[in-house]
Amino acid sequence: MNLQEKISKLKNGANSNCHGTALYLIGAIGQECSISISSSKTSDFIGFDISSLKKLYKPNIGDLVTFRSDSLDLYVHSAVVVELEPEIIIFHREKEGGNIGTEKLEKLASAYFFTKIEYYTKRK
């Protein structure tokens, strides 16, 4: 199933959070779920090792976008790139069991002003 097919099957209020939805959409996990964050240096998500993904410096459609707080030592939000031009648009779940939808990356970045944006893709 491709990215758009997966997105079309998602529902608001599902038993998932932003991290579980984003990791499912990029194909890193097999189904949506709630993935907790960890402040441990050895694992960024509980139940998922982000080092299994390849870090990027420039995103493509279908790549993971994370908002990482160095001061908190954790990822505070995750999303997926769905459009690159004329600006980057991301698809995300707002919170645990929350609404899903698209947003301009720039707008979300201003909401998470205390974070740095990182991009990842599945290793090939």
TORPAFI-194526 format. One record per residue (C-alpha): residue number from 1; residue in three letters; x, y, z. Coordinates in pm, 1 decimal, always signed. Layout:
<site seq="NUM" type="ALA" px="X" py="Y" pz="Z"/>
...
//
This chain:
<site seq="1" type="MET" px="+0.0" py="+0.0" pz="+0.0"/>
<site seq="2" type="ASN" px="+141.7" py="+339.4" pz="-93.2"/>
<site seq="3" type="LEU" px="+147.6" py="+653.5" pz="+123.4"/>
<site seq="4" type="GLN" px="-176.7" py="+803.5" pz="-10.7"/>
<site seq="5" type="GLU" px="-363.3" py="+473.9" pz="+32.4"/>
<site seq="6" type="LYS" px="-242.7" py="+447.3" pz="+392.7"/>
<site seq="7" type="ILE" px="-343.3" py="+807.7" pz="+464.9"/>
<site seq="8" type="SER" px="-690.9" py="+752.5" pz="+318.0"/>
<site seq="9" type="LYS" px="-752.2" py="+465.8" pz="+561.4"/>
<site seq="10" type="LEU" px="-651.1" py="+657.8" pz="+876.7"/>
<site seq="11" type="LYS" px="-916.9" py="+783.4" pz="+1116.3"/>
<site seq="12" type="ASN" px="-938.4" py="+1065.9" pz="+1368.4"/>
<site seq="13" type="GLY" px="-935.1" py="+937.0" pz="+1724.7"/>
<site seq="14" type="ALA" px="-746.9" py="+615.2" pz="+1642.9"/>
<site seq="15" type="ASN" px="-548.4" py="+447.5" pz="+1917.7"/>
<site seq="16" type="SER" px="-220.9" py="+599.1" pz="+1798.8"/>
<site seq="17" type="ASN" px="-7.9" py="+907.2" pz="+1853.3"/>
<site seq="18" type="CYS" px="+196.3" py="+1123.3" pz="+1617.2"/>
<site seq="19" type="HIS" px="+501.3" py="+895.7" pz="+1637.0"/>
<site seq="20" type="GLY" px="+309.9" py="+572.1" pz="+1572.8"/>
<site seq="21" type="THR" px="+113.7" py="+723.3" pz="+1284.6"/>
<site seq="22" type="ALA" px="+423.9" py="+870.4" pz="+1117.9"/>
<site seq="23" type="LEU" px="+631.9" py="+553.6" pz="+1156.5"/>
<site seq="24" type="TYR" px="+343.8" py="+348.3" pz="+1013.9"/>
<site seq="25" type="LEU" px="+306.2" py="+581.3" pz="+716.2"/>
<site seq="26" type="ILE" px="+675.2" py="+555.2" pz="+619.9"/>
<site seq="27" type="GLY" px="+658.9" py="+175.8" pz="+650.8"/>
<site seq="28" type="ALA" px="+887.9" py="+148.0" pz="+954.0"/>
<site seq="29" type="ILE" px="+621.1" py="-38.7" pz="+1155.0"/>
<site seq="30" type="GLY" px="+336.6" py="-260.3" pz="+1035.7"/>
<site seq="31" type="GLN" px="+41.3" py="-82.8" pz="+1196.2"/>
<site seq="32" type="GLU" px="-50.0" py="+236.7" pz="+1373.0"/>
<site seq="33" type="CYS" px="+9.1" py="+232.4" pz="+1746.6"/>
<site seq="34" type="SER" px="+102.9" py="+459.1" pz="+2030.5"/>
<site seq="35" type="ILE" px="+480.7" py="+486.8" pz="+2066.7"/>
<site seq="36" type="SER" px="+613.4" py="+650.0" pz="+2379.6"/>
<site seq="37" type="ILE" px="+918.3" py="+870.0" pz="+2377.6"/>
<site seq="38" type="SER" px="+1224.5" py="+808.3" pz="+2588.6"/>
<site seq="39" type="SER" px="+1489.0" py="+1042.9" pz="+2716.5"/>
<site seq="40" type="SER" px="+1740.9" py="+759.6" pz="+2714.0"/>
<site seq="41" type="LYS" px="+2048.3" py="+806.0" pz="+2495.2"/>
<site seq="42" type="THR" px="+2016.7" py="+444.4" pz="+2377.6"/>
<site seq="43" type="SER" px="+1660.2" py="+457.1" pz="+2247.6"/>
<site seq="44" type="ASP" px="+1463.8" py="+758.5" pz="+2130.0"/>
<site seq="45" type="PHE" px="+1127.0" py="+582.4" pz="+2114.2"/>
<site seq="46" type="ILE" px="+1016.0" py="+301.7" pz="+2341.9"/>
<site seq="47" type="GLY" px="+971.8" py="+0.1" pz="+2117.3"/>
<site seq="48" type="PHE" px="+1137.1" py="+154.6" pz="+1811.2"/>
<site seq="49" type="ASP" px="+1504.1" py="+229.1" pz="+1744.0"/>
<site seq="50" type="ILE" px="+1530.0" py="+540.2" pz="+1525.6"/>
<site seq="51" type="SER" px="+1887.1" py="+446.0" pz="+1433.8"/>
<site seq="52" type="SER" px="+1728.8" py="+182.6" pz="+1206.2"/>
<site seq="53" type="LEU" px="+1628.6" py="+474.9" pz="+981.6"/>
<site seq="54" type="LYS" px="+1861.0" py="+675.3" pz="+759.4"/>
<site seq="55" type="LYS" px="+1901.5" py="+1041.2" pz="+856.6"/>
<site seq="56" type="LEU" px="+1858.3" py="+1288.1" pz="+570.3"/>
<site seq="57" type="TYR" px="+1953.1" py="+1649.2" pz="+518.7"/>
<site seq="58" type="LYS" px="+1686.3" py="+1717.4" pz="+258.1"/>
<site seq="59" type="PRO" px="+1343.9" py="+1548.5" pz="+266.2"/>
<site seq="60" type="ASN" px="+1148.1" py="+1374.3" pz="-5.9"/>
<site seq="61" type="ILE" px="+778.7" py="+1293.3" pz="-17.8"/>
<site seq="62" type="GLY" px="+709.9" py="+1005.8" pz="+220.6"/>
<site seq="63" type="ASP" px="+996.9" py="+1082.0" pz="+460.1"/>
<site seq="64" type="LEU" px="+968.2" py="+1115.0" pz="+837.0"/>
<site seq="65" type="VAL" px="+991.5" py="+1462.7" pz="+990.3"/>
<site seq="66" type="THR" px="+1078.6" py="+1481.8" pz="+1359.3"/>
<site seq="67" type="PHE" px="+1085.3" py="+1775.1" pz="+1597.6"/>
<site seq="68" type="ARG" px="+1365.4" py="+1708.8" pz="+1846.3"/>
<site seq="69" type="SER" px="+1426.9" py="+1900.5" pz="+2164.7"/>
<site seq="70" type="ASP" px="+1789.9" py="+1878.2" pz="+2269.9"/>
<site seq="71" type="SER" px="+1714.1" py="+2040.1" pz="+2606.0"/>
<site seq="72" type="LEU" px="+1450.9" py="+1775.4" pz="+2681.3"/>
<site seq="73" type="ASP" px="+1657.0" py="+1507.4" pz="+2503.7"/>
<site seq="74" type="LEU" px="+1358.5" py="+1367.1" pz="+2312.5"/>
<site seq="75" type="TYR" px="+1144.3" py="+1382.3" pz="+2002.4"/>
<site seq="76" type="VAL" px="+833.7" py="+1586.1" pz="+2079.8"/>
<site seq="77" type="HIS" px="+647.8" py="+1538.4" pz="+1750.1"/>
<site seq="78" type="SER" px="+664.3" py="+1334.5" pz="+1428.3"/>
<site seq="79" type="ALA" px="+502.7" py="+1373.4" pz="+1086.5"/>
<site seq="80" type="VAL" px="+545.7" py="+1271.2" pz="+721.0"/>
<site seq="81" type="VAL" px="+628.2" py="+1487.9" pz="+418.8"/>
<site seq="82" type="VAL" px="+342.7" py="+1478.3" pz="+164.4"/>
<site seq="83" type="GLU" px="+431.2" py="+1777.3" pz="-55.3"/>
<site seq="84" type="LEU" px="+753.7" py="+1965.9" pz="-136.1"/>
<site seq="85" type="GLU" px="+652.2" py="+2249.1" pz="-370.3"/>
<site seq="86" type="PRO" px="+585.0" py="+2535.8" pz="-341.3"/>
<site seq="87" type="GLU" px="+650.9" py="+2464.4" pz="+28.3"/>
<site seq="88" type="ILE" px="+682.6" py="+2157.7" pz="+248.7"/>
<site seq="89" type="ILE" px="+348.5" py="+2018.0" pz="+364.7"/>
<site seq="90" type="ILE" px="+338.0" py="+1747.9" pz="+629.0"/>
<site seq="91" type="PHE" px="+72.0" py="+1499.7" pz="+739.3"/>
<site seq="92" type="HIS" px="+44.7" py="+1431.4" pz="+1111.5"/>
<site seq="93" type="ARG" px="-167.7" py="+1321.6" pz="+1404.4"/>
<site seq="94" type="GLU" px="-204.9" py="+1606.9" pz="+1651.4"/>
<site seq="95" type="LYS" px="-177.9" py="+1399.3" pz="+1969.6"/>
<site seq="96" type="GLU" px="-263.1" py="+1059.4" pz="+2118.0"/>
<site seq="97" type="GLY" px="-595.5" py="+963.1" pz="+1960.1"/>
<site seq="98" type="GLY" px="-613.2" py="+1307.9" pz="+1802.5"/>
<site seq="99" type="ASN" px="-714.0" py="+1447.1" pz="+1468.3"/>
<site seq="100" type="ILE" px="-512.0" py="+1385.8" pz="+1154.9"/>
<site seq="101" type="GLY" px="-443.2" py="+1627.4" pz="+872.6"/>
<site seq="102" type="THR" px="-198.2" py="+1832.2" pz="+674.1"/>
<site seq="103" type="GLU" px="-8.2" py="+2140.5" pz="+783.9"/>
<site seq="104" type="LYS" px="+262.6" py="+2364.0" pz="+645.3"/>
<site seq="105" type="LEU" px="+594.4" py="+2258.4" pz="+793.8"/>
<site seq="106" type="GLU" px="+677.7" py="+2623.0" pz="+860.0"/>
<site seq="107" type="LYS" px="+363.4" py="+2666.1" pz="+1073.7"/>
<site seq="108" type="LEU" px="+427.8" py="+2353.0" pz="+1276.9"/>
<site seq="109" type="ALA" px="+793.5" py="+2450.6" pz="+1319.4"/>
<site seq="110" type="SER" px="+685.3" py="+2780.2" pz="+1474.0"/>
<site seq="111" type="ALA" px="+465.3" py="+2590.6" pz="+1721.3"/>
<site seq="112" type="TYR" px="+764.8" py="+2373.4" pz="+1811.6"/>
<site seq="113" type="PHE" px="+1011.1" py="+2664.4" pz="+1806.2"/>
<site seq="114" type="PHE" px="+1220.7" py="+2502.4" pz="+2081.7"/>
<site seq="115" type="THR" px="+1305.9" py="+2203.1" pz="+1861.1"/>
<site seq="116" type="LYS" px="+1523.0" py="+2124.3" pz="+1564.2"/>
<site seq="117" type="ILE" px="+1378.9" py="+1951.3" pz="+1259.1"/>
<site seq="118" type="GLU" px="+1530.5" py="+1622.3" pz="+1148.7"/>
<site seq="119" type="TYR" px="+1439.4" py="+1409.0" pz="+846.4"/>
<site seq="120" type="TYR" px="+1460.6" py="+1028.8" pz="+817.6"/>
<site seq="121" type="THR" px="+1378.0" py="+758.3" pz="+565.4"/>
<site seq="122" type="LYS" px="+1367.5" py="+381.7" pz="+573.7"/>
<site seq="123" type="ARG" px="+1706.5" py="+227.8" pz="+495.4"/>
<site seq="124" type="LYS" px="+1725.1" py="+64.6" pz="+154.3"/>
//
